[in-house]
Amino acid sequence: MAELDSPPGFAHFVSLRQPPSRGRHLWPGKAGSTVSHEQAVVGGVRTLLRLEGAFVLAAALAAYTQFGLGWGVFALWLLAPDLSWLGYLAGPRVGAALYNAAHSYVGPVALLLLGVLAAMPWAVAGGLIWCAHIGMDRALGYGLKYGAGFGFTHLGRIGRTDPW
């Protein structure tokens, strides 16, 4: 049986909510939730994931020069996935679920496959722009979010830390 405070189905999966480690290195979250430092990658693994994002960005840009619909369309849609942060208006768990759904490679790769298999140039261009956005975010250190709040990502904490 599901916990009373856990989000339903897909929202629980996408928010990367994990139980906190037993009192070691915890970041405070909202409503008493915590995220441990062990849940974020560090060191060489973090660097490798950020480089991977940079390479995805470069590959998506290179492919877009060949199969895209023009740089005006690219500029118009590049930041569209970031509108998913509006989910944080409904709370950190809903926000994390929506943000992660928009910043996972599942959607853009499915869109690319649709575009290639159904000969839809707009879908290919959309998938490439979406991949470029995710690659750019990962290269800059913005990872998938935990349900504790926007600043808690799988690539480490982002934003200002608490002064206390």
Solvent accessible surface area in square Angstrom, and as a share of the most:
residue,aa,sasa,rsa
1,M,233,1.04
2,A,80,0.62
3,E,109,0.49
4,L,177,0.88
5,D,83,0.43
6,S,24,0.16
7,P,19,0.12
8,P,113,0.71
9,G,62,0.60
10,F,132,0.55
11,A,25,0.19
12,H,75,0.34
13,F,152,0.63
14,V,14,0.08
15,S,0,0.00
16,L,53,0.27
17,R,74,0.27
18,Q,88,0.39
19,P,114,0.71
20,P,71,0.45
21,S,31,0.20
22,R,228,0.83
23,G,63,0.61
24,R,140,0.51
25,H,118,0.53
26,L,64,0.32
27,W,23,0.08
28,P,82,0.52
29,G,23,0.22
30,K,128,0.54
31,A,114,0.89
32,G,73,0.70
33,S,39,0.25
34,T,37,0.21
35,V,5,0.03
36,S,1,0.01
37,H,81,0.36
38,E,90,0.40
39,Q,30,0.13
40,A,9,0.07
41,V,42,0.24
42,V,109,0.63
43,G,53,0.51
44,G,60,0.57
45,V,85,0.49
46,R,65,0.24
47,T,76,0.44
48,L,118,0.59
49,L,49,0.24
50,R,80,0.29
51,L,91,0.45
52,E,96,0.43
53,G,2,0.02
54,A,40,0.31
55,F,144,0.60
56,V,41,0.24
57,L,43,0.21
58,A,55,0.43
59,A,62,0.48
60,A,5,0.04
61,L,61,0.30
62,A,62,0.48
63,A,28,0.22
64,Y,5,0.02
65,T,83,0.48
66,Q,139,0.62
67,F,128,0.53
68,G,26,0.25
69,L,88,0.44
70,G,37,0.35
71,W,127,0.45
72,G,59,0.56
73,V,51,0.29
74,F,18,0.07
75,A,75,0.58
76,L,129,0.64
77,W,138,0.49
78,L,33,0.16
79,L,107,0.53
80,A,31,0.24
81,P,17,0.11
82,D,42,0.22
83,L,116,0.58
84,S,20,0.13
85,W,122,0.43
86,L,84,0.42
87,G,8,0.08
88,Y,42,0.16
89,L,145,0.72
90,A,75,0.58
91,G,21,0.20
92,P,38,0.24
93,R,60,0.22
94,V,67,0.38
95,G,0,0.00
96,A,0,0.00
97,A,9,0.07
98,L,89,0.44
99,Y,7,0.03
100,N,4,0.02
101,A,42,0.32
102,A,18,0.14
103,H,4,0.02
104,S,30,0.19
105,Y,59,0.22
106,V,117,0.67
107,G,21,0.20
108,P,0,0.00
109,V,69,0.40
110,A,56,0.44
111,L,42,0.21
112,L,37,0.18
113,L,100,0.50
114,L,80,0.40
115,G,1,0.01
116,V,101,0.58
117,L,146,0.73
118,A,51,0.39
119,A,87,0.68
120,M,62,0.28
121,P,85,0.54
122,W,143,0.50
123,A,0,0.00
124,V,22,0.13
125,A,1,0.01
126,G,25,0.24
127,G,0,0.00
128,L,14,0.07
129,I,6,0.03
130,W,63,0.22
131,C,12,0.07
132,A,0,0.00
133,H,0,0.00
134,I,0,0.00
135,G,0,0.00
136,M,44,0.20
137,D,12,0.06
138,R,30,0.11
139,A,26,0.20
140,L,108,0.54
141,G,2,0.02
142,Y,86,0.33
143,G,1,0.01
144,L,35,0.18
145,K,0,0.00
146,Y,10,0.04
147,G,8,0.08
148,A,4,0.03
149,G,7,0.06
150,F,82,0.34
151,G,16,0.15
152,F,12,0.05
153,T,0,0.00
154,H,36,0.16
155,L,0,0.00
156,G,10,0.09
157,R,70,0.25
158,I,26,0.13
159,G,69,0.66
160,R,223,0.81
161,T,96,0.56
162,D,81,0.42
163,P,116,0.73
164,W,262,0.92
